[in-house]
Amino acid sequence: MLDIWPTFPIVINDQVLCWYCHPRMEHVDNTIAALEHRGWVCQISLTNILPSLFHIFADMMRESFPALTHLQLGSVDGPPMLRPDSLLGGSAPSLQSLTLRYIPFPALLTLLLTMKDLVELHHWSIPHSGYLSPNTMVICLSSLNKLEDLTLRFESPKSRPNRSIQPFSSLTRATLPCLTQIQFYGIKKYIEDLVAQIDIPLLHHLSISLFGKPLFDISQLNQFVGQVEDFKILRRALLDYDSFPNAAHFELAEDPDNGMTLVLPISMTELEFQLLFLEALSSSSSSPLQLSSMERLDIVIGYPEMDGWKYDMESTPWLELLQPFTAVQDLYLDNRSVPHLSHTLQELTRERATEVLPALQRIFMQDYERPRDANAQETIQSFVAARQLSGHPVTVHNWE
């Protein structure tokens, strides 16, 4: 039927092919028919294909798609048996966005070197057989002068280089002039080796999550972040317990509006990790990540209090966690954080009123005018009164 149509661009989406839809063969046949018109196809999203169908579409993706600008390719149930060494015929000059999930892709280097217009590169759940060394990845990235957004997420900490492959004799260094966002999930050594070889003058968002324990030694990260001029003026911190019960993230930002952010993981299951992590951020006087320079602190506990979660929150040493934030003027609290923080602030009598957050001037609370917890609000008011008597007044406002 496509033969009688004019040459309109074709967008292929796998919504009717995914595992939970139980696709009929007519849907499969329609997708195959569309893929056969390679010169018309501009976007392909095949990310949730059943394992029994994946090889059919992966084989068709070995051919060149000259008009293709956006490609998402992934297996729904672990790495596919097929290794797409000749994806897109080894060349994709028009591609602007590439997303791979569970794809072992040893030919990624060759293909990326042809993607002069690539703006987004997202490689999710990189399996063991798809491992590329940091130096190889830098070579991949070195030709992507238009790249703005990069995601690298490994499937497990077992991902390691193939020892049978001879390592490069010398390291490559690359400048990525347009890159503004990096999200990484993997082992500490990989991200350290990667950032040691790249310069990113326009970086605005850096998110680093690691397998295992949090990132305590941040000397390499300090050096990397220090290259980015805008990261030297970070003024806002976010302690976010909103992700899931056994983990959280810590975020530093220049301000809430321009999106300049650095996101790092902390552990909730072992509370000493939180203190060690914050101490590491503040330990170096030359670090652009010093918590003592933060002027705003947001504490968000958005996740429902499930079994084991409430205990962790109540046992959190809040006074010690707040200790490094000596320059914070504005404290923002969501509804669930108010009871926990009010309990902590209750310990600060007149003599101890400025023991933590000595520069604090304003507290912003959700639903302050109609509080969910009247006792917590009363405690906050007691703290405000103690600060008033100490000569360091604090005002309370509604956080909309």
C-alpha positions in Angstrom: 0.0 0.0 0.0 2.9 2.3 0.7 3.8 2.1 -3.0 0.8 4.4 -4.0 1.6 7.1 -1.4 3.7 10.2 -2.0 7.1 10.1 -0.3 6.1 11.2 3.1 8.5 10.8 6.0 7.8 7.5 7.9 7.9 7.3 11.8 8.0 3.7 13.2 7.0 3.2 16.8 7.0 -0.2 18.6 4.0 0.4 20.9 2.0 -2.5 19.3 5.1 -4.8 19.3 6.0 -4.6 22.9 5.8 -7.7 25.2 2.7 -6.6 27.2 0.6 -6.0 24.0 0.8 -9.5 22.6 1.3 -8.2 19.0 -0.6 -9.7 16.1 1.3 -10.8 13.0 -0.4 -8.0 11.0 1.3 -5.5 13.2 4.7 -7.2 12.7 4.1 -7.3 9.0 3.2 -3.6 8.9 6.4 -2.7 10.7 8.5 -4.9 8.4 6.8 -3.3 5.3 7.6 0.2 6.7 11.2 -0.7 7.3 11.5 -1.9 3.7 11.0 1.7 2.6 14.4 2.8 4.0 14.6 6.0 2.0 11.5 7.4 3.7 12.1 6.4 7.3 13.1 9.3 9.5 12.4 7.9 13.0 12.5 4.4 14.4 11.6 3.4 18.0 12.1 -0.4 18.6 12.9 -0.5 22.3 10.5 -3.1 23.7 10.5 -5.8 21.1 9.9 -9.4 22.2 13.0 -11.6 22.1 11.4 -13.8 19.5 10.9 -10.9 17.2 14.1 -8.9 17.9 16.3 -10.7 15.4 13.8 -9.9 12.5 14.1 -6.2 13.0 17.7 -6.2 14.0 18.5 -7.9 10.7 16.6 -5.2 8.8 18.5 -2.5 10.7 21.7 -3.7 9.1 20.8 -1.7 6.0 21.4 2.0 5.4 18.6 4.4 6.2 19.7 7.7 4.6 16.9 9.9 6.0 17.0 8.5 9.5 17.4 11.2 12.2 16.2 9.4 15.4 16.8 5.8 16.4 15.9 3.9 19.5 16.8 0.2 19.6 16.6 -2.2 22.5 15.7 -5.6 23.8 12.9 -6.0 26.4 14.5 -9.0 28.2 18.3 -8.7 28.4 20.9 -8.5 25.6 19.7 -10.0 22.3 21.5 -13.0 20.7 22.3 -10.9 17.6 25.3 -8.6 17.7 24.5 -5.7 15.3 28.0 -5.2 14.1 26.8 -3.6 10.9 24.0 -1.5 12.2 22.7 1.0 9.6 25.2 -0.3 7.1 28.0 1.2 9.2 27.1 4.8 8.4 24.4 7.2 9.7 25.3 10.8 8.6 21.8 12.2 9.2 21.3 10.7 12.7 20.7 13.3 15.4 19.5 11.0 18.3 20.7 7.5 19.1 19.4 5.4 22.1 20.5 1.8 22.7 19.2 -0.4 25.4 20.7 -3.9 26.3 22.6 -3.8 23.0 26.1 -5.3 22.9 27.6 -3.1 20.2 31.3 -3.6 19.5 31.0 -1.6 16.2 29.8 1.6 18.0 33.1 3.3 17.5 33.0 2.8 13.7 29.4 4.0 13.5 29.8 7.0 15.8 32.6 8.4 13.7 30.1 8.8 10.8 27.5 10.7 12.9 28.6 14.3 12.4 25.1 15.7 13.3 24.5 13.6 16.4 23.0 15.7 19.3 21.8 13.0 21.8 23.6 9.7 22.6 22.0 7.4 25.3 23.4 4.0 25.9 21.3 2.2 28.6 22.0 -1.1 30.3 25.3 -1.7 28.6 25.9 -5.5 28.8 29.3 -7.1 29.5 29.7 -7.9 25.8 29.1 -4.3 24.9 31.9 -2.9 27.1 34.0 -0.1 25.6 36.9 1.2 27.5 37.0 4.9 28.6 39.7 5.6 26.1 37.6 4.0 23.3 34.6 6.0 24.4 36.6 9.2 24.2 37.6 8.3 20.6 33.9 7.7 19.9 33.0 11.1 21.3 35.8 13.1 19.9 34.2 13.5 16.4 30.8 14.4 17.8 31.1 18.2 17.8 27.3 18.7 18.0 26.7 16.3 20.8 24.7 18.0 23.6 23.3 15.1 25.8 25.2 11.9 26.8 24.0 9.0 28.9 26.1 5.9 29.8 24.5 3.3 32.1 26.1 -0.1 32.6 24.1 -3.2 33.4 26.2 -4.3 36.3 29.6 -3.6 38.0 30.9 -6.8 36.3 31.3 -4.9 33.0 35.0 -5.0 32.3 37.2 -4.8 29.2 38.0 -7.9 27.2 41.6 -8.8 28.3 42.2 -10.3 24.9 41.9 -6.9 23.3 45.2 -4.9 23.2 44.8 -1.6 25.1 45.6 1.7 23.4 49.2 2.7 23.8 48.4 6.3 24.6 45.3 8.2 25.9 43.1 10.3 23.7 42.0 13.8 24.8 38.9 15.4 23.4 37.0 18.6 23.7 33.2 18.4 23.4 32.2 22.0 22.6 28.4 21.6 22.7 27.9 19.0 25.4 25.7 20.3 28.2 24.4 17.1 30.0 26.1 13.9 31.2 24.4 11.1 33.1 26.5 8.2 34.2 25.9 4.9 36.1 28.7 2.5 36.5 32.0 2.0 38.4 34.0 4.8 39.9 37.2 4.0 37.9 35.4 4.3 34.6 34.0 7.8 35.2 37.3 9.0 36.6 39.2 7.8 33.5 36.6 9.3 31.2 36.5 12.7 32.7 40.3 12.8 32.9 40.4 12.8 29.1 37.6 15.3 28.1 37.1 19.0 28.3 33.5 20.2 28.4 33.3 24.0 28.5 29.5 24.3 28.4 28.6 21.5 30.8 25.4 22.4 32.8 24.2 19.0 34.2 26.3 16.2 35.6 24.7 13.2 37.2 26.9 10.4 38.6 25.6 7.2 40.2 27.9 4.4 41.2 27.6 0.7 41.9 28.4 -0.1 45.5 29.4 2.6 47.9 29.1 6.3 47.3 31.8 8.5 45.8 34.1 9.5 48.7 37.3 10.4 46.8 36.2 13.3 44.7 39.7 14.6 43.8 39.4 13.6 40.1 35.8 15.0 40.0 36.9 18.2 41.6 39.6 18.6 38.9 37.0 17.9 36.1 34.3 20.2 37.5 36.9 22.9 38.1 37.4 23.1 34.4 33.8 24.3 33.9 33.6 28.0 34.8 29.9 27.9 35.7 30.3 25.1 38.2 32.5 27.4 40.3 29.5 29.5 41.4 27.2 26.7 42.7 24.9 28.2 45.3 22.0 25.8 45.8 21.9 22.3 47.4 19.1 19.7 47.2 18.9 16.7 49.5 16.4 14.5 47.7 14.9 11.3 49.2 12.3 11.2 46.6 13.7 8.5 44.3 13.2 5.2 46.0 13.4 3.8 49.6 17.0 2.6 49.7 18.7 5.4 48.0 18.6 9.1 47.4 20.6 11.8 45.5 22.4 14.9 46.4 22.2 17.8 44.0 24.2 21.0 43.8 23.0 23.8 41.5 23.9 27.4 40.7 20.3 28.5 41.1 16.8 26.9 40.5 16.3 28.6 37.1 19.2 28.0 34.8 19.6 24.2 35.3 23.2 24.2 36.3 23.3 21.0 38.4 25.6 18.3 39.7 23.8 15.2 41.0 25.6 12.6 43.1 24.3 9.5 45.0 24.2 9.0 48.8 23.1 5.9 50.7 20.2 5.8 53.1 20.7 2.2 54.2 24.0 3.0 55.9 23.7 6.5 57.5 27.4 7.0 58.0 27.8 7.1 54.3 25.8 10.3 54.2 28.2 12.0 56.7 31.3 10.8 54.9 29.9 11.9 51.6 29.2 15.4 52.8 32.6 15.6 54.5 34.3 14.6 51.2 32.4 17.4 49.4 33.6 20.0 51.8 37.1 18.7 52.6 39.1 20.5 49.9 39.4 24.3 50.1 39.9 24.4 46.3 36.8 22.4 45.6 34.0 24.1 43.6 31.6 21.8 45.5 32.1 23.3 49.0 28.9 23.0 51.0 29.9 26.0 53.1 29.2 28.2 50.0 25.7 27.0 49.5 23.1 29.8 50.1 19.9 27.7 49.6 19.1 24.1 50.8 16.1 22.1 49.8 15.2 18.9 51.7 12.6 16.7 49.9 11.2 13.5 51.2 8.5 12.9 48.6 8.5 9.1 48.7 5.7 7.5 50.9 6.9 6.1 54.2 7.0 2.4 53.6 8.3 -0.4 55.9 11.9 0.3 56.8 11.8 3.8 55.2 10.3 5.7 58.2 12.9 4.1 60.5 15.8 5.3 58.3 14.5 8.8 58.2 13.9 9.1 61.9 17.4 7.8 62.7 19.1 10.2 60.3 21.6 12.5 62.1 20.1 15.7 60.8 22.1 18.0 63.0 25.3 16.5 61.6 24.0 16.6 58.1 23.2 20.2 58.4 26.5 21.2 60.0 28.4 22.0 56.7 25.8 24.4 55.4 27.1 27.5 57.2 26.1 30.0 54.5 22.5 28.8 53.9 20.1 31.7 54.0 17.0 29.9 52.6 15.8 26.5 53.8 13.0 24.8 51.7 11.1 21.9 53.3 8.4 19.7 51.6 5.5 18.3 53.6 7.2 15.0 54.6 10.5 16.6 55.7 8.8 19.1 58.0 8.1 16.6 60.9 11.7 15.2 60.7 13.4 18.6 60.7 11.1 20.1 63.3 12.0 17.3 65.7 15.7 18.2 65.1 15.2 21.9 65.4 13.4 21.4 68.7 16.8 20.4 70.2 18.2 23.9 69.5 17.4 25.9 72.5 18.3 29.6 72.8 21.9 28.8 73.6 22.2 26.4 70.7 19.9 28.3 68.2 22.7 29.0 65.8 24.5 25.7 66.2 23.4 24.7 62.7 22.5 27.0 59.7 23.9 30.1 61.5 23.2 32.3 58.4 19.6 31.1 58.0 17.1 33.9 57.4 14.0 32.3 55.8 12.2 28.9 56.0 9.9 28.0 53.2 7.3 25.2 54.0 4.7 23.5 51.8 1.2 24.2 53.0 2.5 26.5 55.7 -0.8 28.3 55.9 -2.8 25.0 56.2 -0.3 22.6 57.8 -0.8 18.9 57.7 1.1 18.5 61.0 0.1 21.2 63.6 2.7 19.9 66.1 5.5 20.2 63.6 4.5 23.7 62.7 4.4 24.7 66.4 7.9 23.3 66.8 9.1 25.3 63.9 7.6 28.4 65.5 9.5 27.6 68.7 12.7 27.5 66.8 11.9 30.8 65.1 11.3 32.3 68.6 14.7 31.0 69.8 16.4 32.5 66.8 14.7 35.8 67.5 16.0 35.8 71.1 19.5 34.9 69.8 19.7 38.0 67.6 19.5 35.9 64.4 15.8 36.2 63.3 14.2 33.8 60.9 10.9 34.3 59.0 8.6 31.5 57.8 6.9 31.6 54.4 4.7 29.4 52.3 6.5 27.3 49.6 4.1 27.2 46.6 
